[in-house]
Amino acid sequence: MAEIIYGAAMPVRNLVRHMPAGGLQAHPDLVDHPLITPDVQLMLLAAVEETGDAALGDLASAIPDHPQPISAVIALVDAGLLGIDMVSAFDASCRVWRRSSPRL
């Protein structure tokens, strides 16, 4: 859950709806990519940062209306914002984390 400035918890997708249009595009952590709008990027990054890492299947569930959720996650991996476990099997349990934070 993300917290709005008044302290009440709300789901990330609701938080995104309350942000001003175009306000996310200036953020340095967002990338310009046709598969991942700033709203989608924010939802995915917030889902990962909630616990430090996330399962690929959970990230796909975080953007249920996206036509290609796995491709959206991989686009953030390609952009260098997320890391993905390349040793384990590539399935819903595959771990994804923020690249800026050290991986133990």
N, C-alpha and C positions, 0 to 999 in steps of 0.2 A: 504494500500500500504506500502511496505517496501522501505527503502531508501538504495541505494547502497552507497559505500564510496565516490563516486564522486558527490552525491547530487541529481542525477536524480531519480525520482520515477519509480518503476517497480513492476509488480505483484510478489507476493511471489514465485509462481511456477517458474518464470523466474530467480529469485534470487537463488533458489535452484539449478537450472541448471548450474549456474556460480560458484558454490562452488566446491572446490577440493574434489575428491572422498575420502571418509573416514574421512573427516575433521569434520563432525558433530558427529561422534560416541563418541568423547572424551568429549562432552559437558555434564555437570553434570545433566541437566534437562531432558536428553533423557533416555528412558528406552529400554531394550532389550526385544522385543516382536515380535512374528512372523507376527502379523497383521499390525504392525505399524513400518515401516522403519524410519530411521532418517529423510528422506525427508518428509514423511507424518506427522511425529510429528512436524517438524518445521512449516509446512503449517498450521496445526491445532492450535498450540500455537500462531503463528503470527496472525491468524484470531481472536482468543480470545483477544489477547492483543491490537488489533487495537482499540477497544472500551471499553475494560474492561470486557465485557461478550458477549456472542453470542447465538443465537438460534441454537438448535440442527440441524435444517434443513439447516441453513446457513453453519454450519461446514461440513455437508455432501456434500454441494455444493462446498466447498473449496477443496475437494479431489475427483473430478468427475470421475477419472479413477480407483479409489479404488473399489475392488469388494464387500467390506463390510464396507461402511463408518461409519455407526452407531456403529458397533462393534469396529472400530478403536477409535472412541471417547470414548466409554465405557472402552476400555483398558486403556486410559489415566486417566479416572476417577478411575479405579481400582488401577492404579499405584500411585494415590495420587497427580497427577499433575493438574487435573481438578476437579472441583466440579460440581454437577448437582442438579437442583431443584427437590427434591424427593416429594414435596408436590403437585405440579401441575400435570396435565395430562402429560403422556409421549407421546409427539407428536412433530411435527416439531418446535413448539414455545417454547418448554422446554428450560430454560436458563442454560447456561454452563459458568463457570468462572474459572480463575486460583486459585488454592487452596492457593498459597503463598500470595495472596492479600486478605485483610479482606473483608468479604461480609457484606454489610449493610442491 
